[in-house]
Amino acid sequence: MIPSGRRSPLRTAVFFSIRELSRRRIPLVGLVAAALIAWTALFAGRLAFEKSGTVAYDFLLSGTFLYSSLLAILLGHFAAADLTRPGFWYAFASGTPRSELYAARYFAGLGLLLPLVWLPWLLVPVFFPAPPPEALLPPRFLSCLLFTLEGLSLFSLGFALAVWFTPPVSLAFAFALWAAFHLHPDPLVFQIAYPGTIGRLLSLIDRLVPNFEIFNPLRYAGASARAALAPVAFTPLFSLFFFLFGLFRFERRDLA
């Protein structure tokens, strides 16, 4: 049961959730291992293309984004998974309001996510002290900001969907929206390839979902700072929406 005391109940619940999530070694070790394997697999391009610093650096950027995205989705899913388990509420947190337990699990997951997301980026200067001058690269700070924002968005998404749906369905939706973050062709492509209602629907989704592919130096080398920073305005709204979306379901869900 979540310990009580004179401290803020929400703060106590957050600390308890971080400790409890950290003790779940098998899920955490599994998701971190899977994410690190994904990052390492793409980073192996540095060895395969040793003579091409540009290609190696592009591999490293792509691998870092893949790592942070996988980690965010899986950690969001695991952080919320126990909340929907039958009997969890009465066995571990019967004295805590549902909203506080939900918020505690959310912020505890974020507390674990951010250091793990930033870890590979801190290693970038170790492997690439000086980026290749010929590479079309975005500013390092901008890249770090974008994959942090994407991680926050995907964590909120995975967390809320795990409360609403079964694990296979929630993960499928999360990975589908993750793909949508990176599929932003020219609007004319939608109209030509998908005329009619389908094209208009895809165009609407394209406008609602942020373009996190803006970091890609090969596709957006000439992108303006305004376009690159557009996800900054979107991420808080997106995260807040899914936070409330999951809370709405959790408050009404049968936890017996």
N, C-alpha and C positions, 0 to 999 in steps of 0.2 A: 504494500500500500504506500502511496506517496506520503512521505513524512510531513507532518504539520508543525507549525511553530509560530513565532512572532514575525518572522520574515514574510514578505509578500508571498501569497499563495502561488501566484503565477511564476515568480522568480524561483521559488522552491521547486515547483513542478518542472521548470526548465532544467535546473541542475539535476534533478532526479532523472529526467528523460535522457539527458546526455550520458549520465552514468549507466543507465539501463540499456541504452542503445549501444554504448561502447562495449558492454559485456556480452552482447550478442556477437560473439567472435566469428561464428561460421558464416552468417550472412555478410557481415562487414568485410571479412577477409576475402570472401568469394567475389563480392562486387569490386573491391579495390583491385584484386588480382586480375579480374576480367578487364577492368578499365586500363590498368597498367600494361597488360598484354596488348590491348588495342593501340595504346600510345607507342609502345616499344616496336610493334610491328611496322608502323608507319615511320617511326624514327630510324628504323633500319635502313631507310633510304640514304642516310648519311654514309653508311658503309657501302651500299650498292652504287652510289653515285659520288664517290669520294672526289672525283675530278670536277664535279659540278656543284659548287657551293650553293648556287641558286636553287637547284632541284632539291638538294638536301635541306635547305632552310625551309622551302615550301612544304616538304614532307613533315618537318618538325612542327610548323604552324598547324597543318592539317591534323596531325596526330594529337596535338595539344587540345584542339577544339573537340576532336572525337572523344578523347579521354574525359574532358570536363562534362560533355553532354551525356555520355553513358553513365558517369558517376552521378550526375544530378538526377537523372530519371530513376536509376536503381535505388539511390539513397532515399529519394522522395517516396518511392513505393514501399521500401522497407520501414521507413519511419512511420507510415500510416497503416501498415499491414496489421499490427497488433490491435489498433483501435477498432477494427471490424471483426476481430476474432470473437466467436461466441463466448460469453462469460468473462471476457477480459475486464470489462468495466467493474463488475461486482467482485472479481477476485483481487484486483490490484489498485483500483482507484475509486471505490464507491463513495468516498467522502469528498471527492473533488468535482466541481461543476464541469459539465461536459465541455463547455466553451474553453475553460482554462486548460483542461487536459489536451484538447485539440491544439490550442495555441502553443502549449508547452512542447508537444511533440514536433510541431512545425519549426519553432525557433531552435529547438535542440538539434534537429536535422540540419538546419542552416549553419549552426555552430560547428558541426562536423564537416559540412560540405565545403565551406569557403577555404579553410586551410588546405584541404586535399586538392581543391581546384587550383589554388595558387602554387602548389608544390612544384609541378613540372615547369611552370613559367619561371620560377626562381632558378631552375636548372638550365634554362636557355642560355644565359651568358656564359655558363661553364663550358658548354659544348660549342657555342658560337660567340666568342668574345667580340668579334667584329663581323656583322652580317655582310654577305657578299655585296660589293658596291654596285654590281650590275643587276642585282635583283630589284624587281618592282615591289617594294615592301611597304606596308602601312606602318605608321609610327608604333613603336613597341607599346607605349602606354595605351594607344587606341585598341590594339589587339587584346591586351590584357583586360581592358574595360569591357570589350564586346563579349569575350568568352565568359567573363564573370556575370554579365547581364543574361546571357543565354543560359548559363547554369542556374541562375535564380529563377528564370521563367520556367525552365524544364522541371526544376525541383517542385515548384508550386503546382505545375501541371500534374506531375506524377503523384504528388501527395493527395491532391483532390480526387483524381480519378480512382485511386486505390480505395477511397472511402465510398465512392459511388458504385463501382463495378467489381466483378470478379477479377483476380489477378491476370488471367490471359487477356481479357477484354481491356482492362485498364492499361496494361503494357502496350497492347496493340495500338490503342488510341494515342498514347504518349509518343511512341515511335513514329506514328503517322504525322503528328503535328511537328515533331522534330524535323522530319523530312520537309514539311511545308516551310519551315524556317529557312531552308536552303534552296528551294525551288521557286525562283522568281524570274522567269523569262520576261521578255518584253511583252507588254499588253497586246500588241498586234499578233504575237504568236498564239495567244489564247483565242483571238477572234478568227484566225485562219484555221488553226488546228481543231478548235472546238466551237463551231458556230452555234448560235442559238442560245438556249437556256443554259446548257452546260458551260459554255464559254463565259456567260455572264456570272454564273455561280463561281467558277474558278477565279474570275477577275475579282469578285467580292472577297473571296478567301485571301487572295493575293494582297488586297488592300488592308485586311484586318490583321494579318500575320506579319510580324516584323521581318525585315530582311537581314538576317545575321550572316548572309553570304558576302556582305559588304567588305569583310576582312580579306577576301580572296584577291590577292594582288594581280592575278592574271585577268580577272574579269572586271575589276573595279579600280584599276590603277589611277584613273582620273576622277574618281568620285570626290564630291565636295565634302567638306567637314560636316555640313548640315545633314547630308544624306547618311554619312557614316555614323553620326550621333543620334539619328532618329530612334533607334532602339532604346536610348536612354529615357525618352519620354514614354515609350510604350511599356517597358518592363514593370514599373510600379503599378500601372493600371492592370496589366495582364496578371501579375502576381496577386494583387488584391482581389481581383475578380475570382480567381480560382481558389484563393483562401476562403472567401465567403461562400463560394459554390460548394466546397467540401464541408464547411461548417454547417451550412443549411441542411445538408443530408445527415451529417453526424448527429445533430441535435434531435432528429426525428427517427433515427435508425433504431431498430430493436436490437439491443445488445445482450439480451438474456441468453 
